């Protein structure tokens, strides 16, 4: 390995131009490249899907080093990753319980790792950077399309990357084999841990028969919404519609047939409430469903940033157990603790119709993010909600 390659190793990632948001801070932006060039030489086989890639022939699988922090073979409950920049530590949780720790190396001062709420949006076992001399970034798990990921790398006892989260080889391999697309990743300045919480405004699932019926209605309503937009040909948006709802008839001269309801994408429902925008947004399987205004008591006062996760059904099977991770200010000097998660829930009133639609989709793995921040431009095609707190 050349000296320049060694210095550049494990430094950054790039993303397809179609997925890269605009107007981002320089510390999380990377140069966009055509999809055929993303982190992989032209003569190397592309992954079979855009989200995951399997091991290439002829590449030996690295064995964990003796004494590596082992992850249970079959963790129970939804997985969640919490990374502390101050402690340079990653903690993996399953069902709200810590099951593994690892030291990490995050971004240096002039290229810091962003703090906020993310999720795994792409995995590549043999990723290589096209920005830094083809540097290997094995066991890569991307969390933003603009170039931030967890991957194997050199891990000194201090920040040393260009924004990514470097992991020791053995742990990177084990984590890569344990997680899936959509696993929540929370990056904070100070240490943050999930705690169990109970609150009447946390979503409760409907009985199975009602949930199936409501899900079918949800799909039909989405299709009807899109059909109405296409037929009206109006530039004025219908409340709750998104760009992906619009269906343009092949021949506007003829009346388009009523579309068949499209099934909802698999995956847990995800809800984001923004104090800045005064809105609630819903996604499922990385696809947007709807958004509605919400009422926030004392909207000029902070809510904080809180990530609620439904970890399991209770014994009565009619309600869920929830945990919450509340993050403090990302500023290193004089951090300000956020308002209590319970008080944040107390101040938010969600329209009943939206509650019914969310409850029909709620199951273990569902999440609710409350934040003072708006919807990040990192949120887009192929992502869950991404909330930047710094």
C-alpha positions as a Markdown table, in Angstrom:
| # | Residue | x | y | z |
|---|---|---|---|---|
| 1 | Unk | 0.0 | 0.0 | 0.0 |
| 2 | Unk | 1.3 | 3.4 | -0.9 |
| 3 | Unk | 1.7 | 6.1 | 1.8 |
| 4 | Unk | -1.0 | 8.3 | 0.2 |
| 5 | Unk | -3.4 | 5.3 | 0.1 |
| 6 | Unk | -2.7 | 4.6 | 3.8 |
| 7 | Unk | -3.4 | 8.2 | 4.8 |
| 8 | Unk | -6.6 | 8.2 | 2.8 |
| 9 | Unk | -7.9 | 4.8 | 4.0 |
| 10 | Unk | -11.4 | 4.6 | 5.4 |
| 11 | Unk | -12.0 | 8.4 | 4.9 |
| 12 | Unk | -15.3 | 8.8 | 3.1 |
| 13 | Unk | -18.0 | 7.6 | 0.8 |
| 14 | Unk | -19.9 | 8.9 | -2.2 |
| 15 | Unk | -23.5 | 8.5 | -3.4 |
| 16 | Unk | -25.5 | 8.5 | -6.6 |
| 17 | Unk | -26.4 | 11.9 | -7.9 |
| 18 | Unk | -30.1 | 11.0 | -7.9 |
| 19 | Unk | -30.0 | 10.3 | -4.2 |
| 20 | Unk | -27.7 | 13.2 | -3.0 |
| 21 | Unk | -29.6 | 16.1 | -1.4 |
| 22 | Unk | -28.6 | 19.7 | -2.0 |
| 23 | Unk | -27.9 | 22.5 | 0.4 |
| 24 | Unk | -26.1 | 20.3 | 2.9 |
| 25 | Unk | -23.3 | 21.5 | 5.3 |
| 26 | Unk | -19.9 | 20.9 | 3.8 |
| 27 | Unk | -18.9 | 18.5 | 6.6 |
| 28 | Unk | -21.4 | 15.9 | 5.4 |
| 29 | Unk | -21.2 | 16.5 | 1.6 |
| 30 | Unk | -19.2 | 14.4 | -0.8 |
| 31 | Unk | -18.8 | 14.5 | -4.5 |
| 32 | Unk | -21.5 | 12.7 | -6.4 |
| 33 | Unk | -20.6 | 10.2 | -9.0 |
| 34 | Unk | -22.6 | 8.1 | -11.6 |
| 35 | Unk | -24.1 | 5.0 | -10.1 |
| 36 | Unk | -21.7 | 2.7 | -11.9 |
| 37 | Unk | -18.8 | 4.3 | -10.1 |
| 38 | Unk | -20.0 | 4.2 | -6.6 |
| 39 | Unk | -17.1 | 3.0 | -4.5 |
| 40 | Unk | -16.3 | 0.1 | -6.8 |
| 41 | Unk | -13.9 | -0.2 | -9.8 |
| 42 | Unk | -15.6 | -0.8 | -13.1 |
| 43 | Unk | -14.2 | -4.3 | -13.4 |
| 44 | Unk | -15.7 | -5.5 | -10.2 |
| 45 | Unk | -19.2 | -7.0 | -10.1 |
| 46 | Unk | -21.9 | -4.7 | -8.9 |
| 47 | Unk | -24.2 | -5.7 | -6.0 |
| 48 | Unk | -27.3 | -7.6 | -7.0 |
| 49 | Unk | -29.5 | -5.0 | -5.4 |
| 50 | Unk | -28.9 | -1.3 | -4.6 |
| 51 | Unk | -29.2 | -1.9 | -0.8 |
| 52 | Unk | -27.1 | -5.0 | -0.1 |
| 53 | Unk | -24.2 | -6.8 | -1.6 |
| 54 | Unk | -22.9 | -10.3 | -1.1 |
| 55 | Unk | -19.4 | -11.6 | -0.7 |
| 56 | Unk | -17.5 | -11.7 | -4.0 |
| 57 | Unk | -15.8 | -15.0 | -5.1 |
| 58 | Unk | -12.3 | -15.5 | -4.1 |
| 59 | Unk | -12.4 | -13.2 | -1.1 |
| 60 | Unk | -11.6 | -14.9 | 2.3 |
| 61 | Unk | -13.9 | -14.0 | 5.2 |
| 62 | Unk | -11.9 | -12.4 | 8.0 |
| 63 | Unk | -12.2 | -14.3 | 11.3 |
| 64 | Unk | -12.9 | -12.3 | 14.5 |
| 65 | Unk | -9.9 | -11.6 | 16.5 |
| 66 | Unk | -9.6 | -13.4 | 19.9 |
| 67 | Unk | -11.4 | -11.5 | 22.6 |
| 68 | Unk | -13.5 | -9.5 | 20.2 |
| 69 | Unk | -16.7 | -8.2 | 21.6 |
| 70 | Unk | -19.2 | -10.9 | 20.6 |
| 71 | Unk | -22.8 | -10.1 | 19.5 |
| 72 | Unk | -25.4 | -12.8 | 20.3 |
| 73 | Unk | -26.3 | -15.0 | 17.4 |
| 74 | Unk | -30.0 | -14.2 | 17.5 |
| 75 | Unk | -30.7 | -10.9 | 19.3 |
| 76 | Unk | -34.2 | -10.5 | 20.6 |
| 77 | Unk | -36.2 | -7.4 | 19.8 |
| 78 | Unk | -35.6 | -4.4 | 17.5 |
| 79 | Unk | -32.0 | -3.5 | 17.1 |
| 80 | Unk | -30.7 | 0.1 | 17.7 |
| 81 | Unk | -27.2 | 1.5 | 17.5 |
| 82 | Unk | -26.2 | 4.5 | 19.7 |
| 83 | Unk | -22.8 | 6.2 | 19.1 |
| 84 | Unk | -21.3 | 8.6 | 21.6 |
| 85 | Unk | -18.8 | 11.0 | 20.0 |
| 86 | Unk | -17.4 | 12.1 | 23.4 |
| 87 | Unk | -16.8 | 8.5 | 24.5 |
| 88 | Unk | -15.8 | 7.3 | 21.0 |
| 89 | Unk | -18.0 | 4.3 | 21.6 |
| 90 | Unk | -20.8 | 2.3 | 19.8 |
| 91 | Unk | -23.4 | 0.4 | 21.8 |
| 92 | Unk | -25.7 | -2.1 | 20.1 |
| 93 | Unk | -29.1 | -2.6 | 21.8 |
| 94 | Unk | -31.7 | -5.3 | 21.2 |
| 95 | Unk | -35.2 | -4.8 | 22.7 |
| 96 | Unk | -33.8 | -1.9 | 24.7 |
| 97 | Unk | -31.1 | -3.9 | 26.3 |
| 98 | Unk | -27.3 | -3.4 | 25.6 |
| 99 | Unk | -25.9 | -6.5 | 24.0 |
| 100 | Unk | -22.5 | -5.3 | 22.6 |
| 101 | Unk | -20.0 | -2.4 | 22.8 |
| 102 | Unk | -17.2 | -1.3 | 20.6 |
| 103 | Unk | -14.7 | 1.5 | 20.4 |
| 104 | Unk | -15.0 | 3.7 | 17.3 |
| 105 | Unk | -13.1 | 6.5 | 15.6 |
| 106 | Unk | -15.3 | 9.3 | 14.2 |
| 107 | Unk | -14.7 | 12.5 | 12.3 |
| 108 | Unk | -11.9 | 15.0 | 13.1 |
| 109 | Unk | -12.7 | 18.6 | 14.0 |
| 110 | Unk | -12.7 | 20.0 | 10.5 |
| 111 | Unk | -14.7 | 17.1 | 9.1 |
| 112 | Unk | -16.9 | 16.0 | 12.0 |
| 113 | Unk | -19.4 | 13.2 | 12.1 |
| 114 | Unk | -22.9 | 14.7 | 12.1 |
| 115 | Unk | -25.1 | 14.1 | 15.2 |
| 116 | Unk | -28.8 | 13.1 | 14.9 |
| 117 | Unk | -31.1 | 10.3 | 14.0 |
| 118 | Unk | -30.3 | 8.0 | 11.1 |
| 119 | Unk | -30.8 | 4.4 | 9.9 |
| 120 | Unk | -28.9 | 1.9 | 7.8 |
| 121 | Unk | -29.8 | 2.6 | 4.2 |
| 122 | Unk | -27.2 | 0.5 | 2.3 |
| 123 | Unk | -24.8 | -2.4 | 3.0 |
| 124 | Unk | -21.8 | -3.4 | 1.0 |
| 125 | Unk | -19.4 | -6.2 | 2.2 |
| 126 | Unk | -16.5 | -5.2 | -0.1 |
| 127 | Unk | -17.0 | -1.4 | -0.5 |
| 128 | Unk | -14.1 | 0.7 | -1.8 |
| 129 | Unk | -13.9 | 4.5 | -1.9 |
| 130 | Unk | -13.8 | 6.3 | -5.2 |
| 131 | Unk | -12.8 | 9.5 | -3.4 |
| 132 | Unk | -9.7 | 8.3 | -1.6 |
| 133 | Unk | -7.4 | 6.2 | -3.8 |
| 134 | Unk | -9.8 | 3.2 | -3.9 |
| 135 | Unk | -9.4 | 2.8 | -0.1 |
| 136 | Unk | -11.1 | -0.3 | 1.3 |
| 137 | Unk | -14.2 | 0.3 | 3.5 |
| 138 | Unk | -15.2 | -3.3 | 4.2 |
| 139 | Unk | -18.4 | -4.2 | 6.1 |
| 140 | Unk | -19.8 | -0.8 | 5.0 |
| 141 | Unk | -23.2 | 0.3 | 6.4 |
| 142 | Unk | -24.3 | 3.6 | 4.9 |
| 143 | Unk | -26.4 | 6.0 | 7.0 |
| 144 | Unk | -26.6 | 9.0 | 4.6 |
| 145 | Unk | -26.4 | 9.3 | 0.8 |
| 146 | Unk | -24.0 | 12.2 | 1.2 |
| 147 | Unk | -21.2 | 10.1 | 2.5 |
| 148 | Unk | -21.5 | 9.0 | 6.1 |
| 149 | Unk | -21.2 | 5.3 | 7.0 |
| 150 | Unk | -20.0 | 2.8 | 9.6 |
| 151 | Unk | -17.2 | 0.5 | 8.3 |
| 152 | Unk | -14.0 | -1.4 | 9.1 |
| 153 | Unk | -11.1 | 0.9 | 9.6 |
| 154 | Unk | -8.1 | 2.0 | 11.7 |
| 155 | Unk | -9.4 | 2.9 | 15.2 |
| 156 | Unk | -7.0 | 4.9 | 17.4 |
| 157 | Unk | -8.2 | 6.2 | 20.7 |
| 158 | Unk | -9.4 | 9.5 | 19.2 |
| 159 | Unk | -11.4 | 10.9 | 16.2 |
| 160 | Unk | -9.5 | 10.3 | 13.0 |
| 161 | Unk | -11.9 | 9.9 | 10.1 |
| 162 | Unk | -13.4 | 12.3 | 7.5 |
| 163 | Unk | -16.8 | 11.9 | 9.0 |
| 164 | Unk | -17.5 | 8.2 | 8.9 |
| 165 | Unk | -17.6 | 5.9 | 11.9 |
| 166 | Unk | -14.6 | 3.5 | 11.8 |
| 167 | Unk | -15.0 | 0.1 | 13.6 |
| 168 | Unk | -12.4 | -2.6 | 14.5 |
| 169 | Unk | -12.3 | -5.3 | 11.9 |
| 170 | Unk | -13.8 | -8.2 | 14.0 |
| 171 | Unk | -16.6 | -6.1 | 15.3 |
| 172 | Unk | -17.4 | -4.5 | 11.9 |
| 173 | Unk | -17.8 | -8.0 | 10.4 |
| 174 | Unk | -20.0 | -9.2 | 13.3 |
| 175 | Unk | -22.2 | -6.1 | 13.2 |
| 176 | Unk | -22.5 | -6.2 | 9.4 |
| 177 | Unk | -23.8 | -9.8 | 9.7 |
| 178 | Unk | -26.3 | -8.9 | 12.5 |
| 179 | Unk | -28.0 | -5.7 | 11.3 |
| 180 | Unk | -30.4 | -5.2 | 8.4 |
| 181 | Unk | -31.5 | -2.3 | 6.3 |
| 182 | Unk | -33.6 | 0.1 | 8.4 |
| 183 | Unk | -31.8 | -0.4 | 11.8 |
| 184 | Unk | -31.9 | 2.9 | 13.7 |
| 185 | Unk | -28.6 | 4.7 | 14.3 |
| 186 | Unk | -28.5 | 7.6 | 16.8 |
| 187 | Unk | -25.3 | 9.7 | 17.0 |
| 188 | Unk | -24.9 | 12.0 | 20.0 |
| 189 | Unk | -22.2 | 14.1 | 21.6 |
| 190 | Unk | -22.8 | 12.8 | 25.1 |
| 191 | Unk | -23.8 | 9.3 | 26.0 |
| 192 | Unk | -27.4 | 8.5 | 25.6 |
| 193 | Unk | -29.2 | 5.3 | 26.5 |
| 194 | Unk | -32.7 | 3.9 | 25.9 |
| 195 | Unk | -35.1 | 3.9 | 28.9 |
| 196 | Unk | -38.5 | 2.3 | 29.1 |
| 197 | Unk | -41.4 | 4.7 | 29.0 |
| 198 | Unk | -45.2 | 4.4 | 29.2 |
| 199 | Unk | -47.5 | 7.2 | 28.0 |
| 200 | Unk | -51.1 | 7.3 | 26.8 |
| 201 | Unk | -50.1 | 9.2 | 23.6 |
| 202 | Unk | -47.8 | 6.5 | 22.4 |
| 203 | Unk | -49.3 | 4.5 | 19.6 |
| 204 | Unk | -51.2 | 1.3 | 20.4 |
| 205 | Unk | -51.9 | -1.3 | 17.7 |
| 206 | Unk | -55.4 | -2.1 | 16.6 |
| 207 | Unk | -56.7 | -5.7 | 16.9 |
| 208 | Unk | -55.4 | -7.8 | 14.0 |
| 209 | Unk | -58.7 | -7.9 | 12.1 |
| 210 | Unk | -59.1 | -4.1 | 12.3 |
| 211 | Unk | -55.5 | -3.6 | 11.4 |
| 212 | Unk | -55.7 | -5.7 | 8.2 |
| 213 | Unk | -58.9 | -3.8 | 7.1 |
| 214 | Unk | -57.3 | -0.4 | 7.9 |
| 215 | Unk | -54.1 | -1.3 | 6.0 |
| 216 | Unk | -56.2 | -2.2 | 2.9 |
| 217 | Unk | -58.1 | 1.1 | 3.2 |
| 218 | Unk | -54.7 | 3.0 | 3.6 |
| 219 | Unk | -53.5 | 1.5 | 0.3 |
| 220 | Unk | -56.8 | 2.3 | -1.4 |
| 221 | Unk | -56.9 | 5.9 | -0.1 |
| 222 | Unk | -53.3 | 6.5 | -1.4 |
| 223 | Unk | -54.3 | 5.2 | -4.8 |
| 224 | Unk | -57.5 | 7.3 | -4.9 |
| 225 | Unk | -55.4 | 10.4 | -3.9 |
| 226 | Unk | -53.0 | 9.8 | -6.7 |
| 227 | Unk | -55.9 | 9.3 | -9.2 |
| 228 | Unk | -57.6 | 12.5 | -8.1 |
| 229 | Unk | -54.4 | 14.5 | -8.6 |
| 230 | Unk | -53.8 | 13.0 | -12.0 |
| 231 | Unk | -57.4 | 13.7 | -13.1 |
| 232 | Unk | -57.6 | 17.2 | -11.9 |
| 233 | Unk | -54.3 | 18.1 | -13.5 |
| 234 | Unk | -54.0 | 20.9 | -10.9 |
| 235 | Unk | -50.9 | 22.6 | -9.8 |
| 236 | Unk | -52.5 | 23.0 | -6.4 |
| 237 | Unk | -51.4 | 20.1 | -4.1 |
| 238 | Unk | -54.1 | 18.1 | -2.3 |
| 239 | Unk | -53.5 | 18.0 | 1.5 |
| 240 | Unk | -51.2 | 15.2 | 2.5 |
| 241 | Unk | -50.1 | 14.4 | -1.1 |
| 242 | Unk | -46.4 | 13.9 | -2.0 |
| 243 | Unk | -44.6 | 13.9 | -5.3 |
| 244 | Unk | -44.6 | 10.1 | -5.3 |
| 245 | Unk | -48.4 | 10.1 | -5.2 |
| 246 | Unk | -48.8 | 11.7 | -8.6 |
| 247 | Unk | -49.8 | 9.4 | -11.5 |
| 248 | Unk | -49.9 | 11.1 | -14.9 |
| 249 | Unk | -52.3 | 9.5 | -17.4 |
| 250 | Unk | -50.7 | 8.2 | -20.6 |
| 251 | Unk | -53.1 | 10.1 | -22.7 |
| 252 | Unk | -54.7 | 13.1 | -21.0 |
| 253 | Unk | -57.4 | 13.2 | -23.7 |
| 254 | Unk | -59.0 | 10.1 | -22.3 |
| 255 | Unk | -60.2 | 9.5 | -18.7 |
| 256 | Unk | -57.7 | 7.4 | -16.9 |
| 257 | Unk | -59.1 | 4.3 | -15.1 |
| 258 | Unk | -59.3 | 4.1 | -11.4 |
| 259 | Unk | -55.9 | 2.7 | -10.2 |
| 260 | Unk | -55.7 | -0.6 | -8.3 |
| 261 | Unk | -54.6 | -0.1 | -4.7 |
| 262 | Unk | -50.9 | -0.7 | -4.3 |
| 263 | Unk | -49.8 | -2.7 | -1.2 |
| 264 | Unk | -47.8 | -0.9 | 1.4 |
| 265 | Unk | -44.1 | -1.6 | 1.5 |
| 266 | Unk | -42.9 | -4.0 | 4.2 |
| 267 | Unk | -41.2 | -2.7 | 7.3 |
| 268 | Unk | -42.2 | -1.0 | 10.5 |
| 269 | Unk | -44.0 | 2.3 | 10.5 |
| 270 | Unk | -41.9 | 5.4 | 11.3 |
| 271 | Unk | -43.4 | 8.7 | 12.5 |
| 272 | Unk | -41.6 | 12.1 | 12.7 |
| 273 | Unk | -43.0 | 15.2 | 14.5 |
| 274 | Unk | -41.2 | 18.5 | 13.9 |
| 275 | Unk | -41.8 | 21.5 | 16.1 |
| 276 | Unk | -40.1 | 23.7 | 13.6 |
| 277 | Unk | -42.6 | 22.7 | 10.9 |
| 278 | Unk | -45.6 | 21.9 | 13.1 |
| 279 | Unk | -46.2 | 18.7 | 11.2 |
| 280 | Unk | -46.3 | 15.0 | 11.6 |
| 281 | Unk | -44.8 | 12.8 | 8.8 |
| 282 | Unk | -45.3 | 9.1 | 8.3 |
| 283 | Unk | -43.1 | 6.6 | 6.4 |
| 284 | Unk | -43.3 | 2.8 | 6.0 |
| 285 | Unk | -40.5 | 0.8 | 4.3 |
| 286 | Unk | -38.7 | 4.1 | 3.5 |
| 287 | Unk | -41.7 | 5.2 | 1.5 |
| 288 | Unk | -43.7 | 8.4 | 2.5 |
| 289 | Unk | -47.4 | 7.8 | 3.3 |
| 290 | Unk | -48.8 | 11.1 | 4.5 |
| 291 | Unk | -48.2 | 14.2 | 6.6 |
| 292 | Unk | -50.6 | 16.3 | 8.7 |
| 293 | Unk | -50.4 | 19.4 | 10.9 |
| 294 | Unk | -50.2 | 18.8 | 14.6 |
| 295 | Unk | -51.0 | 21.0 | 17.6 |
| 296 | Unk | -48.1 | 21.8 | 19.8 |
| 297 | Unk | -48.7 | 23.5 | 23.2 |
| 298 | Unk | -46.3 | 26.4 | 23.7 |
| 299 | Unk | -44.7 | 26.0 | 20.3 |
| 300 | Unk | -42.1 | 28.6 | 21.0 |
| 301 | Unk | -40.5 | 26.4 | 23.7 |
| 302 | Unk | -38.2 | 23.5 | 22.8 |
| 303 | Unk | -39.3 | 19.9 | 22.8 |
| 304 | Unk | -35.9 | 18.3 | 22.5 |
| 305 | Unk | -35.0 | 15.4 | 20.4 |
| 306 | Unk | -36.5 | 12.0 | 21.4 |
| 307 | Unk | -36.5 | 8.7 | 19.6 |
| 308 | Unk | -39.3 | 6.3 | 20.8 |
| 309 | Unk | -39.2 | 2.6 | 19.8 |
| 310 | Unk | -41.8 | -0.1 | 20.2 |
| 311 | Unk | -39.8 | -3.0 | 21.4 |
| 312 | Unk | -42.4 | -5.7 | 22.1 |
| 313 | Unk | -46.1 | -6.4 | 22.7 |
| 314 | Unk | -47.2 | -6.5 | 26.3 |
| 315 | Unk | -48.8 | -9.6 | 27.8 |
| 316 | Unk | -52.3 | -8.3 | 27.0 |
| 317 | Unk | -51.3 | -8.2 | 23.3 |
| 318 | Unk | -53.3 | -4.9 | 23.1 |
| 319 | Unk | -50.5 | -2.5 | 23.8 |
| 320 | Unk | -46.8 | -2.2 | 23.3 |
| 321 | Unk | -43.7 | -1.7 | 25.4 |
| 322 | Unk | -41.8 | 1.5 | 24.4 |
| 323 | Unk | -38.3 | 2.8 | 25.0 |
| 324 | Unk | -37.0 | 6.3 | 24.4 |
| 325 | Unk | -33.5 | 7.8 | 23.7 |
| 326 | Unk | -33.4 | 11.5 | 24.5 |
| 327 | Unk | -30.4 | 13.4 | 23.2 |
| 328 | Unk | -28.7 | 16.4 | 24.7 |
| 329 | Unk | -27.4 | 19.4 | 22.8 |
| 330 | Unk | -24.6 | 18.5 | 20.3 |
| 331 | Unk | -22.6 | 21.5 | 21.4 |
| 332 | Unk | -19.5 | 20.5 | 23.4 |
| 333 | Unk | -19.5 | 23.6 | 25.5 |
| 334 | Unk | -22.2 | 24.0 | 28.2 |
| 335 | Unk | -24.6 | 21.3 | 26.9 |
| 336 | Unk | -28.3 | 22.0 | 27.6 |
| 337 | Unk | -30.4 | 19.0 | 28.6 |
| 338 | Unk | -33.5 | 18.6 | 26.4 |
| 339 | Unk | -37.0 | 18.7 | 27.9 |
| 340 | Unk | -38.3 | 15.5 | 29.4 |
| 341 | Unk | -39.7 | 13.0 | 26.9 |
| 342 | Unk | -42.9 | 12.7 | 28.8 |
| 343 | Unk | -43.5 | 16.5 | 28.8 |
| 344 | Unk | -42.8 | 16.5 | 25.1 |
| 345 | Unk | -45.5 | 14.0 | 24.5 |
| 346 | Unk | -47.9 | 15.9 | 26.8 |
| 347 | Unk | -47.6 | 19.0 | 24.6 |
| 348 | Unk | -48.4 | 17.3 | 21.3 |
| 349 | Unk | -52.0 | 16.6 | 20.0 |
| 350 | Unk | -52.3 | 14.5 | 16.9 |
| 351 | Unk | -55.5 | 14.5 | 14.8 |
| 352 | Unk | -57.7 | 11.5 | 15.5 |
| 353 | Unk | -57.8 | 10.4 | 11.9 |
| 354 | Unk | -54.0 | 10.4 | 11.7 |
| 355 | Unk | -53.8 | 8.4 | 15.0 |
| 356 | Unk | -56.2 | 5.8 | 13.6 |
| 357 | Unk | -54.2 | 5.4 | 10.4 |
| 358 | Unk | -50.9 | 5.1 | 12.4 |
| 359 | Unk | -52.4 | 2.6 | 14.9 |
| 360 | Unk | -53.5 | 0.4 | 12.1 |
| 361 | Unk | -49.8 | 0.0 | 11.0 |
| 362 | Unk | -48.3 | -0.1 | 14.5 |
| 363 | Unk | -46.4 | -3.2 | 15.6 |
| 364 | Unk | -43.1 | -3.9 | 17.4 |
| 365 | Unk | -40.3 | -2.0 | 15.6 |
| 366 | Unk | -42.5 | 1.1 | 15.1 |
| 367 | Unk | -40.8 | 4.4 | 15.9 |
| 368 | Unk | -41.7 | 7.9 | 16.8 |
| 369 | Unk | -39.1 | 10.8 | 16.5 |
| 370 | Unk | -39.9 | 14.1 | 18.1 |
| 371 | Unk | -37.5 | 17.0 | 17.4 |
| 372 | Unk | -37.3 | 20.8 | 17.4 |
| 373 | Unk | -35.5 | 20.4 | 14.0 |
| 374 | Unk | -37.2 | 20.3 | 10.6 |
| 375 | Unk | -37.1 | 17.4 | 8.1 |
| 376 | Unk | -33.5 | 17.1 | 7.0 |
| 377 | Unk | -32.7 | 17.4 | 3.3 |
| 378 | Unk | -30.9 | 14.1 | 3.9 |
| 379 | Unk | -34.3 | 12.5 | 4.0 |
| 380 | Unk | -35.2 | 11.3 | 0.6 |
| 381 | Unk | -35.5 | 8.3 | -1.8 |
| 382 | Unk | -34.3 | 5.2 | 0.0 |
| 383 | Unk | -34.1 | 6.6 | 3.5 |
| 384 | Unk | -36.1 | 6.6 | 6.7 |
| 385 | Unk | -36.4 | 9.9 | 8.5 |
| 386 | Unk | -33.0 | 11.6 | 9.0 |
| 387 | Unk | -32.9 | 14.3 | 11.6 |
| 388 | Unk | -29.6 | 16.3 | 11.9 |
| 389 | Unk | -29.2 | 17.9 | 15.4 |
| 390 | Unk | -25.9 | 19.6 | 14.6 |
